[in-house]
């Protein structure tokens, strides 16, 4: 799936050094966007993992990259 943040190979290291470790997002524009999640397009088991992280040019539109909708529950929802 496409992610909102821009790719930086040292991003997590930079965040750790600044003390930002809880769900950091890179808003500094670059050449590539972050792509996450498993993929059915390959026979390589490494890419089937949900935790897989890669990069891709946002100008291209490959058929095997999509997006996932997510929402936070409202405060009126009672969790079990």
PDB file with one MODEL, atoms N, CA, C and O in Angstrom:
MODEL        1
ATOM      1  N   UNK A   1       0.840  -1.184   0.000  1.00  0.00           N
ATOM      2  CA  UNK A   1       0.000   0.000   0.000  1.00  0.00           C
ATOM      3  C   UNK A   1       0.879   1.240   0.000  1.00  0.00           C
ATOM      4  O   UNK A   1       1.976   1.237   0.560  1.00  0.00           O
ATOM      5  N   UNK A   2       0.391   2.290  -0.628  1.00  0.00           N
ATOM      6  CA  UNK A   2       1.072   3.576  -0.616  1.00  0.00           C
ATOM      7  C   UNK A   2       0.948   4.185   0.768  1.00  0.00           C
ATOM      8  O   UNK A   2      -0.089   4.039   1.415  1.00  0.00           O
ATOM      9  N   UNK A   3       1.976   4.858   1.230  1.00  0.00           N
ATOM     10  CA  UNK A   3       1.946   5.546   2.514  1.00  0.00           C
ATOM     11  C   UNK A   3       2.097   7.048   2.292  1.00  0.00           C
ATOM     12  O   UNK A   3       2.574   7.485   1.245  1.00  0.00           O
ATOM     13  N   UNK A   4       1.693   7.821   3.273  1.00  0.00           N
ATOM     14  CA  UNK A   4       1.745   9.275   3.167  1.00  0.00           C
ATOM     15  C   UNK A   4       3.162   9.824   3.275  1.00  0.00           C
ATOM     16  O   UNK A   4       3.442  10.912   2.770  1.00  0.00           O
ATOM     17  N   UNK A   5       4.061   9.087   3.925  1.00  0.00           N
ATOM     18  CA  UNK A   5       5.390   9.649   4.133  1.00  0.00           C
ATOM     19  C   UNK A   5       6.339   9.388   2.970  1.00  0.00           C
ATOM     20  O   UNK A   5       6.192   8.433   2.208  1.00  0.00           O
ATOM     21  N   UNK A   6       7.314  10.278   2.869  1.00  0.00           N
ATOM     22  CA  UNK A   6       8.339  10.191   1.840  1.00  0.00           C
ATOM     23  C   UNK A   6       9.467   9.303   2.341  1.00  0.00           C
ATOM     24  O   UNK A   6       9.736   9.252   3.541  1.00  0.00           O
ATOM     25  N   UNK A   7      10.119   8.610   1.434  1.00  0.00           N
ATOM     26  CA  UNK A   7      11.177   7.669   1.801  1.00  0.00           C
ATOM     27  C   UNK A   7      12.477   8.390   2.124  1.00  0.00           C
ATOM     28  O   UNK A   7      12.888   9.310   1.418  1.00  0.00           O
ATOM     29  N   UNK A   8      13.112   7.954   3.203  1.00  0.00           N
ATOM     30  CA  UNK A   8      14.447   8.388   3.588  1.00  0.00           C
ATOM     31  C   UNK A   8      15.085   7.183   4.261  1.00  0.00           C
ATOM     32  O   UNK A   8      14.605   6.734   5.302  1.00  0.00           O
ATOM     33  N   UNK A   9      16.141   6.660   3.695  1.00  0.00           N
ATOM     34  CA  UNK A   9      16.774   5.451   4.210  1.00  0.00           C
ATOM     35  C   UNK A   9      17.243   5.564   5.649  1.00  0.00           C
ATOM     36  O   UNK A   9      17.361   4.549   6.335  1.00  0.00           O
ATOM     37  N   UNK A  10      17.513   6.773   6.122  1.00  0.00           N
ATOM     38  CA  UNK A  10      17.982   6.989   7.491  1.00  0.00           C
ATOM     39  C   UNK A  10      16.909   7.600   8.385  1.00  0.00           C
ATOM     40  O   UNK A  10      17.218   8.085   9.474  1.00  0.00           O
ATOM     41  N   UNK A  11      15.665   7.585   7.947  1.00  0.00           N
ATOM     42  CA  UNK A  11      14.605   8.279   8.669  1.00  0.00           C
ATOM     43  C   UNK A  11      14.423   7.785  10.099  1.00  0.00           C
ATOM     44  O   UNK A  11      14.343   8.598  11.019  1.00  0.00           O
ATOM     45  N   UNK A  12      14.357   6.485  10.304  1.00  0.00           N
ATOM     46  CA  UNK A  12      14.141   5.961  11.662  1.00  0.00           C
ATOM     47  C   UNK A  12      15.329   6.257  12.571  1.00  0.00           C
ATOM     48  O   UNK A  12      15.153   6.512  13.762  1.00  0.00           O
ATOM     49  N   UNK A  13      16.519   6.223  12.021  1.00  0.00           N
ATOM     50  CA  UNK A  13      17.707   6.572  12.813  1.00  0.00           C
ATOM     51  C   UNK A  13      17.629   8.030  13.250  1.00  0.00           C
ATOM     52  O   UNK A  13      17.910   8.351  14.404  1.00  0.00           O
ATOM     53  N   UNK A  14      17.248   8.910  12.331  1.00  0.00           N
ATOM     54  CA  UNK A  14      17.122  10.336  12.652  1.00  0.00           C
ATOM     55  C   UNK A  14      16.044  10.557  13.712  1.00  0.00           C
ATOM     56  O   UNK A  14      16.228  11.372  14.616  1.00  0.00           O
ATOM     57  N   UNK A  15      14.934   9.851  13.613  1.00  0.00           N
ATOM     58  CA  UNK A  15      13.853   9.992  14.588  1.00  0.00           C
ATOM     59  C   UNK A  15      14.300   9.532  15.967  1.00  0.00           C
ATOM     60  O   UNK A  15      14.012  10.186  16.970  1.00  0.00           O
ATOM     61  N   UNK A  16      15.001   8.413  16.016  1.00  0.00           N
ATOM     62  CA  UNK A  16      15.492   7.897  17.293  1.00  0.00           C
ATOM     63  C   UNK A  16      16.442   8.895  17.938  1.00  0.00           C
ATOM     64  O   UNK A  16      16.384   9.117  19.148  1.00  0.00           O
ATOM     65  N   UNK A  17      17.307   9.490  17.147  1.00  0.00           N
ATOM     66  CA  UNK A  17      18.257  10.480  17.668  1.00  0.00           C
ATOM     67  C   UNK A  17      17.538  11.708  18.226  1.00  0.00           C
ATOM     68  O   UNK A  17      18.018  12.331  19.173  1.00  0.00           O
ATOM     69  N   UNK A  18      16.379  12.060  17.637  1.00  0.00           N
ATOM     70  CA  UNK A  18      15.599  13.203  18.118  1.00  0.00           C
ATOM     71  C   UNK A  18      14.615  12.814  19.216  1.00  0.00           C
ATOM     72  O   UNK A  18      13.956  13.677  19.796  1.00  0.00           O
ATOM     73  N   UNK A  19      14.514  11.509  19.504  1.00  0.00           N
ATOM     74  CA  UNK A  19      13.591  11.049  20.536  1.00  0.00           C
ATOM     75  C   UNK A  19      12.171  10.859  20.039  1.00  0.00           C
ATOM     76  O   UNK A  19      11.258  10.700  20.849  1.00  0.00           O
ATOM     77  N   UNK A  20      11.960  10.870  18.736  1.00  0.00           N
ATOM     78  CA  UNK A  20      10.640  10.670  18.142  1.00  0.00           C
ATOM     79  C   UNK A  20      10.539   9.218  17.678  1.00  0.00           C
ATOM     80  O   UNK A  20      11.084   8.864  16.633  1.00  0.00           O
ATOM     81  N   UNK A  21       9.857   8.392  18.434  1.00  0.00           N
ATOM     82  CA  UNK A  21       9.790   6.981  18.073  1.00  0.00           C
ATOM     83  C   UNK A  21       8.363   6.463  17.912  1.00  0.00           C
ATOM     84  O   UNK A  21       8.175   5.352  17.415  1.00  0.00           O
ATOM     85  N   UNK A  22       7.370   7.221  18.311  1.00  0.00           N
ATOM     86  CA  UNK A  22       5.991   6.768  18.231  1.00  0.00           C
ATOM     87  C   UNK A  22       5.359   7.223  16.923  1.00  0.00           C
ATOM     88  O   UNK A  22       4.973   8.383  16.781  1.00  0.00           O
ATOM     89  N   UNK A  23       5.257   6.303  15.967  1.00  0.00           N
ATOM     90  CA  UNK A  23       4.613   6.543  14.679  1.00  0.00           C
ATOM     91  C   UNK A  23       5.112   7.804  13.965  1.00  0.00           C
ATOM     92  O   UNK A  23       4.310   8.676  13.630  1.00  0.00           O
ATOM     93  N   UNK A  24       6.418   7.912  13.729  1.00  0.00           N
ATOM     94  CA  UNK A  24       6.921   9.105  13.030  1.00  0.00           C
ATOM     95  C   UNK A  24       6.532   9.090  11.556  1.00  0.00           C
ATOM     96  O   UNK A  24       6.387   8.027  10.953  1.00  0.00           O
ATOM     97  N   UNK A  25       6.366  10.270  10.988  1.00  0.00           N
ATOM     98  CA  UNK A  25       6.028  10.384   9.571  1.00  0.00           C
ATOM     99  C   UNK A  25       6.949  11.398   8.917  1.00  0.00           C
ATOM    100  O   UNK A  25       7.159  12.488   9.450  1.00  0.00           O
ATOM    101  N   UNK A  26       7.490  11.048   7.784  1.00  0.00           N
ATOM    102  CA  UNK A  26       8.412  11.929   7.069  1.00  0.00           C
ATOM    103  C   UNK A  26       7.640  12.800   6.078  1.00  0.00           C
ATOM    104  O   UNK A  26       7.178  12.318   5.044  1.00  0.00           O
ATOM    105  N   UNK A  27       7.507  14.071   6.400  1.00  0.00           N
ATOM    106  CA  UNK A  27       6.811  15.014   5.514  1.00  0.00           C
ATOM    107  C   UNK A  27       7.768  15.767   4.597  1.00  0.00           C
ATOM    108  O   UNK A  27       7.334  16.563   3.765  1.00  0.00           O
ATOM    109  N   UNK A  28       9.074  15.518   4.745  1.00  0.00           N
ATOM    110  CA  UNK A  28      10.056  16.192   3.908  1.00  0.00           C
ATOM    111  C   UNK A  28      10.056  15.547   2.524  1.00  0.00           C
ATOM    112  O   UNK A  28      10.436  14.387   2.372  1.00  0.00           O
ATOM    113  N   UNK A  29       9.625  16.310   1.517  1.00  0.00           N
ATOM    114  CA  UNK A  29       9.437  15.769   0.171  1.00  0.00           C
ATOM    115  C   UNK A  29      10.734  15.201  -0.395  1.00  0.00           C
ATOM    116  O   UNK A  29      11.812  15.773  -0.232  1.00  0.00           O
ATOM    117  N   UNK A  30      10.598  14.065  -1.061  1.00  0.00           N
ATOM    118  CA  UNK A  30      11.731  13.405  -1.695  1.00  0.00           C
ATOM    119  C   UNK A  30      11.321  12.875  -3.054  1.00  0.00           C
ATOM    120  O   UNK A  30      10.332  13.328  -3.631  1.00  0.00           O
ATOM    121  N   UNK A  31      12.070  11.925  -3.562  1.00  0.00           N
ATOM    122  CA  UNK A  31      11.781  11.351  -4.874  1.00  0.00           C
ATOM    123  C   UNK A  31      10.833  10.163  -4.804  1.00  0.00           C
ATOM    124  O   UNK A  31      10.129   9.869  -5.771  1.00  0.00           O
ATOM    125  N   UNK A  32      10.813   9.474  -3.655  1.00  0.00           N
ATOM    126  CA  UNK A  32      10.049   8.239  -3.536  1.00  0.00           C
ATOM    127  C   UNK A  32       9.115   8.273  -2.326  1.00  0.00           C
ATOM    128  O   UNK A  32       9.410   8.902  -1.310  1.00  0.00           O
ATOM    129  N   UNK A  33       7.995   7.587  -2.459  1.00  0.00           N
ATOM    130  CA  UNK A  33       7.069   7.407  -1.349  1.00  0.00           C
ATOM    131  C   UNK A  33       7.322   6.036  -0.721  1.00  0.00           C
ATOM    132  O   UNK A  33       7.841   5.123  -1.363  1.00  0.00           O
ATOM    133  N   UNK A  34       6.941   5.922   0.545  1.00  0.00           N
ATOM    134  CA  UNK A  34       7.061   4.643   1.239  1.00  0.00           C
ATOM    135  C   UNK A  34       5.923   3.727   0.799  1.00  0.00           C
ATOM    136  O   UNK A  34       4.780   4.159   0.654  1.00  0.00           O
ATOM    137  N   UNK A  35       6.251   2.475   0.594  1.00  0.00           N
ATOM    138  CA  UNK A  35       5.273   1.446   0.264  1.00  0.00           C
ATOM    139  C   UNK A  35       5.400   0.377   1.346  1.00  0.00           C
ATOM    140  O   UNK A  35       6.509  -0.048   1.668  1.00  0.00           O
ATOM    141  N   UNK A  36       4.276  -0.059   1.906  1.00  0.00           N
ATOM    142  CA  UNK A  36       4.291  -1.058   2.978  1.00  0.00           C
ATOM    143  C   UNK A  36       3.326  -2.189   2.672  1.00  0.00           C
ATOM    144  O   UNK A  36       2.447  -2.079   1.816  1.00  0.00           O
ATOM    145  N   UNK A  37       3.518  -3.271   3.396  1.00  0.00           N
ATOM    146  CA  UNK A  37       2.569  -4.374   3.339  1.00  0.00           C
ATOM    147  C   UNK A  37       3.048  -5.517   2.481  1.00  0.00           C
ATOM    148  O   UNK A  37       4.055  -5.422   1.779  1.00  0.00           O
ATOM    149  N   UNK A  38       2.308  -6.593   2.554  1.00  0.00           N
ATOM    150  CA  UNK A  38       2.634  -7.779   1.785  1.00  0.00           C
ATOM    151  C   UNK A  38       2.198  -7.649   0.339  1.00  0.00           C
ATOM    152  O   UNK A  38       1.380  -6.792   0.007  1.00  0.00           O
ATOM    153  N   UNK A  39       2.733  -8.484  -0.507  1.00  0.00           N
ATOM    154  CA  UNK A  39       2.381  -8.443  -1.910  1.00  0.00           C
ATOM    155  C   UNK A  39       2.177  -9.855  -2.449  1.00  0.00           C
ATOM    156  O   UNK A  39       2.926 -10.773  -2.115  1.00  0.00           O
ATOM    157  N   UNK A  40       1.189 -10.011  -3.257  1.00  0.00           N
ATOM    158  CA  UNK A  40       0.898 -11.293  -3.900  1.00  0.00           C
ATOM    159  C   UNK A  40       1.618 -11.407  -5.232  1.00  0.00           C
ATOM    160  O   UNK A  40       1.563 -12.461  -5.865  1.00  0.00           O
ATOM    161  N   UNK A  41       2.292 -10.352  -5.678  1.00  0.00           N
ATOM    162  CA  UNK A  41       2.861 -10.289  -7.022  1.00  0.00           C
ATOM    163  C   UNK A  41       4.170 -11.075  -7.156  1.00  0.00           C
ATOM    164  O   UNK A  41       4.632 -11.307  -8.272  1.00  0.00           O
ATOM    165  N   UNK A  42       4.763 -11.480  -6.054  1.00  0.00           N
ATOM    166  CA  UNK A  42       6.069 -12.114  -6.112  1.00  0.00           C
ATOM    167  C   UNK A  42       6.071 -13.482  -5.438  1.00  0.00           C
ATOM    168  O   UNK A  42       5.215 -13.765  -4.599  1.00  0.00           O
ATOM    169  N   UNK A  43       7.003 -14.306  -5.794  1.00  0.00           N
ATOM    170  CA  UNK A  43       7.175 -15.597  -5.141  1.00  0.00           C
ATOM    171  C   UNK A  43       8.134 -15.513  -3.960  1.00  0.00           C
ATOM    172  O   UNK A  43       8.350 -16.509  -3.269  1.00  0.00           O
ATOM    173  N   UNK A  44       8.709 -14.342  -3.721  1.00  0.00           N
ATOM    174  CA  UNK A  44       9.659 -14.157  -2.632  1.00  0.00           C
ATOM    175  C   UNK A  44       8.896 -13.962  -1.324  1.00  0.00           C
ATOM    176  O   UNK A  44       8.178 -12.972  -1.180  1.00  0.00           O
ATOM    177  N   UNK A  45       9.034 -14.887  -0.362  1.00  0.00           N
ATOM    178  CA  UNK A  45       8.288 -14.798   0.897  1.00  0.00           C
ATOM    179  C   UNK A  45       8.572 -13.524   1.686  1.00  0.00           C
ATOM    180  O   UNK A  45       7.737 -13.098   2.484  1.00  0.00           O
ATOM    181  N   UNK A  46       9.737 -12.907   1.477  1.00  0.00           N
ATOM    182  CA  UNK A  46      10.079 -11.676   2.181  1.00  0.00           C
ATOM    183  C   UNK A  46       9.036 -10.593   1.908  1.00  0.00           C
ATOM    184  O   UNK A  46       8.708  -9.818   2.807  1.00  0.00           O
ATOM    185  N   UNK A  47       8.517 -10.529   0.698  1.00  0.00           N
ATOM    186  CA  UNK A  47       7.582  -9.478   0.326  1.00  0.00           C
ATOM    187  C   UNK A  47       6.139  -9.789   0.707  1.00  0.00           C
ATOM    188  O   UNK A  47       5.254  -8.959   0.501  1.00  0.00           O
ATOM    189  N   UNK A  48       5.893 -10.966   1.258  1.00  0.00           N
ATOM    190  CA  UNK A  48       4.551 -11.319   1.716  1.00  0.00           C
ATOM    191  C   UNK A  48       4.278 -10.821   3.126  1.00  0.00           C
ATOM    192  O   UNK A  48       3.128 -10.817   3.565  1.00  0.00           O
ATOM    193  N   UNK A  49       5.305 -10.405   3.834  1.00  0.00           N
ATOM    194  CA  UNK A  49       5.153  -9.926   5.208  1.00  0.00           C
ATOM    195  C   UNK A  49       4.454  -8.567   5.235  1.00  0.00           C
ATOM    196  O   UNK A  49       4.738  -7.699   4.409  1.00  0.00           O
ATOM    197  N   UNK A  50       3.554  -8.391   6.175  1.00  0.00           N
ATOM    198  CA  UNK A  50       2.864  -7.115   6.344  1.00  0.00           C
ATOM    199  C   UNK A  50       3.856  -6.016   6.730  1.00  0.00           C
ATOM    200  O   UNK A  50       3.648  -4.849   6.396  1.00  0.00           O
ATOM    201  N   UNK A  51       4.927  -6.378   7.426  1.00  0.00           N
ATOM    202  CA  UNK A  51       5.905  -5.403   7.893  1.00  0.00           C
ATOM    203  C   UNK A  51       6.898  -4.975   6.811  1.00  0.00           C
ATOM    204  O   UNK A  51       7.773  -4.151   7.076  1.00  0.00           O
ATOM    205  N   UNK A  52       6.782  -5.510   5.624  1.00  0.00           N
ATOM    206  CA  UNK A  52       7.697  -5.143   4.543  1.00  0.00           C
ATOM    207  C   UNK A  52       7.609  -3.649   4.276  1.00  0.00           C
ATOM    208  O   UNK A  52       6.517  -3.084   4.226  1.00  0.00           O
ATOM    209  N   UNK A  53       8.759  -3.014   4.105  1.00  0.00           N
ATOM    210  CA  UNK A  53       8.822  -1.576   3.817  1.00  0.00           C
ATOM    211  C   UNK A  53       9.718  -1.389   2.603  1.00  0.00           C
ATOM    212  O   UNK A  53      10.816  -1.942   2.541  1.00  0.00           O
ATOM    213  N   UNK A  54       9.250  -0.614   1.644  1.00  0.00           N
ATOM    214  CA  UNK A  54      10.005  -0.396   0.422  1.00  0.00           C
ATOM    215  C   UNK A  54       9.743   1.023  -0.065  1.00  0.00           C
ATOM    216  O   UNK A  54       9.084   1.799   0.626  1.00  0.00           O
ATOM    217  N   UNK A  55      10.239   1.367  -1.224  1.00  0.00           N
ATOM    218  CA  UNK A  55      10.024   2.682  -1.801  1.00  0.00           C
ATOM    219  C   UNK A  55       9.587   2.544  -3.244  1.00  0.00           C
ATOM    220  O   UNK A  55       9.892   1.549  -3.903  1.00  0.00           O
ATOM    221  N   UNK A  56       8.874   3.541  -3.732  1.00  0.00           N
ATOM    222  CA  UNK A  56       8.443   3.521  -5.128  1.00  0.00           C
ATOM    223  C   UNK A  56       8.203   4.944  -5.595  1.00  0.00           C
ATOM    224  O   UNK A  56       7.843   5.815  -4.803  1.00  0.00           O
ATOM    225  N   UNK A  57       8.403   5.175  -6.881  1.00  0.00           N
ATOM    226  CA  UNK A  57       8.183   6.482  -7.475  1.00  0.00           C
ATOM    227  C   UNK A  57       6.679   6.776  -7.504  1.00  0.00           C
ATOM    228  O   UNK A  57       5.922   6.003  -8.091  1.00  0.00           O
ATOM    229  N   UNK A  58       6.229   7.873  -6.884  1.00  0.00           N
ATOM    230  CA  UNK A  58       4.791   8.159  -6.835  1.00  0.00           C
ATOM    231  C   UNK A  58       4.185   8.536  -8.186  1.00  0.00           C
ATOM    232  O   UNK A  58       2.962   8.569  -8.325  1.00  0.00           O
ATOM    233  N   UNK A  59       5.019   8.820  -9.173  1.00  0.00           N
ATOM    234  CA  UNK A  59       4.507   9.177 -10.502  1.00  0.00           C
ATOM    235  C   UNK A  59       4.015   7.932 -11.240  1.00  0.00           C
ATOM    236  O   UNK A  59       3.075   8.003 -12.031  1.00  0.00           O
ATOM    237  N   UNK A  60       4.653   6.800 -10.978  1.00  0.00           N
ATOM    238  CA  UNK A  60       4.235   5.560 -11.632  1.00  0.00           C
ATOM    239  C   UNK A  60       3.017   4.986 -10.911  1.00  0.00           C
ATOM    240  O   UNK A  60       2.779   5.300  -9.744  1.00  0.00           O
ATOM    241  N   UNK A  61       2.273   4.172 -11.583  1.00  0.00           N
ATOM    242  CA  UNK A  61       1.063   3.587 -11.009  1.00  0.00           C
ATOM    243  C   UNK A  61       1.040   2.080 -11.262  1.00  0.00           C
ATOM    244  O   UNK A  61       0.229   1.594 -12.051  1.00  0.00           O
ATOM    245  N   UNK A  62       1.934   1.338 -10.590  1.00  0.00           N
ATOM    246  CA  UNK A  62       1.943  -0.105 -10.811  1.00  0.00           C
ATOM    247  C   UNK A  62       0.659  -0.754 -10.297  1.00  0.00           C
ATOM    248  O   UNK A  62       0.088  -0.313  -9.300  1.00  0.00           O
ATOM    249  N   UNK A  63       0.219  -1.782 -10.969  1.00  0.00           N
ATOM    250  CA  UNK A  63      -1.047  -2.435 -10.632  1.00  0.00           C
ATOM    251  C   UNK A  63      -1.003  -3.197  -9.312  1.00  0.00           C
ATOM    252  O   UNK A  63      -2.054  -3.546  -8.774  1.00  0.00           O
ATOM    253  N   UNK A  64       0.181  -3.462  -8.781  1.00  0.00           N
ATOM    254  CA  UNK A  64       0.286  -4.263  -7.564  1.00  0.00           C
ATOM    255  C   UNK A  64       0.413  -3.431  -6.286  1.00  0.00           C
ATOM    256  O   UNK A  64       0.584  -3.993  -5.205  1.00  0.00           O
ATOM    257  N   UNK A  65       0.331  -2.102  -6.393  1.00  0.00           N
ATOM    258  CA  UNK A  65       0.361  -1.249  -5.202  1.00  0.00           C
ATOM    259  C   UNK A  65      -0.996  -0.568  -5.075  1.00  0.00           C
ATOM    260  O   UNK A  65      -1.479   0.061  -6.016  1.00  0.00           O
ATOM    261  N   UNK A  66      -1.591  -0.698  -3.920  1.00  0.00           N
ATOM    262  CA  UNK A  66      -2.897  -0.095  -3.669  1.00  0.00           C
ATOM    263  C   UNK A  66      -2.862   0.765  -2.428  1.00  0.00           C
ATOM    264  O   UNK A  66      -1.808   1.279  -2.052  1.00  0.00           O
ATOM    265  N   UNK A  67      -4.003   0.924  -1.792  1.00  0.00           N
ATOM    266  CA  UNK A  67      -4.057   1.670  -0.549  1.00  0.00           C
ATOM    267  C   UNK A  67      -5.083   1.021   0.360  1.00  0.00           C
ATOM    268  O   UNK A  67      -5.934   0.252  -0.086  1.00  0.00           O
ATOM    269  N   UNK A  68      -4.990   1.341   1.638  1.00  0.00           N
ATOM    270  CA  UNK A  68      -5.890   0.759   2.630  1.00  0.00           C
ATOM    271  C   UNK A  68      -6.541   1.902   3.395  1.00  0.00           C
ATOM    272  O   UNK A  68      -5.861   2.821   3.852  1.00  0.00           O
ATOM    273  N   UNK A  69      -7.849   1.840   3.531  1.00  0.00           N
ATOM    274  CA  UNK A  69      -8.559   2.839   4.314  1.00  0.00           C
ATOM    275  C   UNK A  69      -8.550   2.423   5.772  1.00  0.00           C
ATOM    276  O   UNK A  69      -8.712   1.246   6.093  1.00  0.00           O
ATOM    277  N   UNK A  70      -8.364   3.375   6.637  1.00  0.00           N
ATOM    278  CA  UNK A  70      -8.370   3.091   8.068  1.00  0.00           C
ATOM    279  C   UNK A  70      -9.036   4.252   8.789  1.00  0.00           C
ATOM    280  O   UNK A  70      -8.968   5.397   8.341  1.00  0.00           O
ATOM    281  N   UNK A  71      -9.669   3.952   9.892  1.00  0.00           N
ATOM    282  CA  UNK A  71     -10.317   4.981  10.683  1.00  0.00           C
ATOM    283  C   UNK A  71     -10.114   4.699  12.158  1.00  0.00           C
ATOM    284  O   UNK A  71     -10.014   3.546  12.576  1.00  0.00           O
ATOM    285  N   UNK A  72     -10.054   5.755  12.933  1.00  0.00           N
ATOM    286  CA  UNK A  72      -9.980   5.600  14.376  1.00  0.00           C
ATOM    287  C   UNK A  72     -11.390   5.525  14.911  1.00  0.00           C
ATOM    288  O   UNK A  72     -12.270   6.241  14.433  1.00  0.00           O
ATOM    289  N   UNK A  73     -11.626   4.673  15.894  1.00  0.00           N
ATOM    290  CA  UNK A  73     -12.984   4.595  16.448  1.00  0.00           C
ATOM    291  C   UNK A  73     -13.328   5.897  17.165  1.00  0.00           C
ATOM    292  O   UNK A  73     -12.461   6.542  17.753  1.00  0.00           O
ATOM    293  N   UNK A  74     -14.589   6.268  17.110  1.00  0.00           N
ATOM    294  CA  UNK A  74     -15.012   7.487  17.799  1.00  0.00           C
ATOM    295  C   UNK A  74     -14.983   7.262  19.294  1.00  0.00           C
ATOM    296  O   UNK A  74     -14.931   6.118  19.745  1.00  0.00           O
ATOM    297  N   UNK A  75     -15.015   8.312  20.057  1.00  0.00           N
ATOM    298  CA  UNK A  75     -14.949   8.203  21.511  1.00  0.00           C
ATOM    299  C   UNK A  75     -16.213   7.570  22.082  1.00  0.00           C
ATOM    300  O   UNK A  75     -16.221   7.145  23.238  1.00  0.00           O
ATOM    301  N   UNK A  76     -17.274   7.502  21.294  1.00  0.00           N
ATOM    302  CA  UNK A  76     -18.518   6.897  21.807  1.00  0.00           C
ATOM    303  C   UNK A  76     -18.513   5.372  21.724  1.00  0.00           C
ATOM    304  O   UNK A  76     -19.397   4.713  22.274  1.00  0.00           O
ATOM    305  N   UNK A  77     -17.511   4.811  21.032  1.00  0.00           N
ATOM    306  CA  UNK A  77     -17.431   3.361  20.921  1.00  0.00           C
ATOM    307  C   UNK A  77     -16.774   2.813  22.175  1.00  0.00           C
ATOM    308  O   UNK A  77     -15.707   3.276  22.579  1.00  0.00           O
ATOM    309  N   UNK A  78     -17.413   1.826  22.790  1.00  0.00           N
ATOM    310  CA  UNK A  78     -16.865   1.207  23.994  1.00  0.00           C
ATOM    311  C   UNK A  78     -16.084  -0.026  23.576  1.00  0.00           C
ATOM    312  O   UNK A  78     -16.618  -0.917  22.916  1.00  0.00           O
ATOM    313  N   UNK A  79     -14.802  -0.072  23.969  1.00  0.00           N
ATOM    314  CA  UNK A  79     -13.986  -1.231  23.624  1.00  0.00           C
ATOM    315  C   UNK A  79     -14.195  -2.338  24.647  1.00  0.00           C
ATOM    316  O   UNK A  79     -14.469  -2.080  25.819  1.00  0.00           O
ATOM    317  N   UNK A  80     -14.063  -3.560  24.187  1.00  0.00           N
ATOM    318  CA  UNK A  80     -14.268  -4.720  25.070  1.00  0.00           C
ATOM    319  C   UNK A  80     -13.070  -4.986  25.931  1.00  0.00           C
ATOM    320  O   UNK A  80     -13.078  -5.924  26.728  1.00  0.00           O
TER     321      UNK A  80
ENDMDL
END
